[in-house]
């Protein structure tokens, strides 16, 4: 690995670890649940839009 790549990996790892130390388990679970809900809604909206677009062609 190049030095710049090692520096980037180290910086990213340190940033993530410092954030994890400040956030509680409740905050991380809430974020995960909201991300899952957002993904489901996005997928649910994209399916009808794709079908609608196919019908228009």
Secondary structure by P-SEA (a helix, b strand, c coil): ccaaaaaaaaaaaaaaaaaaaaccaaaaaaaaaaaaaaaaaaaaaaaaaaaaaaaac
